[in-house]
Amino acid sequence: MTTAIATPTPELAAEADARFEGIADPVEQALAVLTWAGETFGDSFAITSSMADGLLAHLASRAVPGVNVVFLETGYHFAETIGTRDWISSVLPITVHSILPSRTVAEQDAEHGPRLYERDPDLCCSLRKVQPLAAALAGYTAWGSGVRRDESASRTGTKVVDWDAKRGMVKVNPLAAWTQDDVDAYIAEHQVPVNPLAEIGYASIGCAPCTRPVAPGEDPRAGRWAGKNKVECGLHT
């Protein structure tokens, strides 16, 4: 990879989104977006991964070998998620960065009381995800996520290339237009690593205390913060 050759601006993001939105084939579209991001921003581009699977990392490694992958190590992950991270990093040409919050779980408990995720999940997500991601992305000018439009009502308007006004960065969403069938087909064809929890009903995998399996026909993100008026951790909103 090389150093960035473009300054991130809302206009640059809008121009790129208009260019790539018209690509009908989902794989072709994702690879085109990722290749553009790598060529445009060089070492200043990174993707994030929750390690639910290695789909985005696999695509990014094809388009941008050695791509930086940011993983938020919240201290509350399932053992299977950590194992998936290690699995993916060992088989793909990527560079994984595991980002820790400023406080350990014990330090957070001492300051805010145990099980903050039950009493104030928004604050817990802020401390263990949103703030660490902001610090991790401070060294980049563009970032990518695996957000898809079909995941929830709050994501239906997701652009393939967008302007992240909160962080002053270009944000690419190479999987925005993908369906679950597209995901399943690509994973099967390329034997992409998948978190074992997916086999037992975990359609969307986050921190262990706030994630449950979903029932057949249930919204894929219904298992996140179940019973609470919360649908996003704040990373993408």
Disulfide bonds with the S-S distance in Angstrom:
none
